[in-house]
């Protein structure tokens, strides 16, 4: 995924909206991480399918997910999936003895970074 930085000088209304979307996306990311971690710890199954989290009713039908437009909601949950895919690759290397440290499951975000 490519990222392009765009510097903004938003109005107060736009700034408030962007901060709201950032906060909601961060909360949704943490919700997805919590769900995926619980599934992993309880069943040893990793949710690494592209839309595993986006189609999970307990997440996608939540008020939090519904507070975001569908594309950012799906992109946020796909970011969680990518983190767990990376964890799986590291875990596989560790189990083969090719990695000198035991990888940890993805963690939570601490908060919205305000860069406006």
Buried (B, 14 or more C-beta within 10 A) or exposed (E): EEEEEEEEEEEEEEBEEBBEBBBBBBBBBBBBBEBBBEBBEEEEEBBBEEEBBBEBEEBBEBEBBEBBEEEBBBBBBBBBBBBBBEBBEBBEEBEEEEBEEEBEBBEEBEEBEEEE
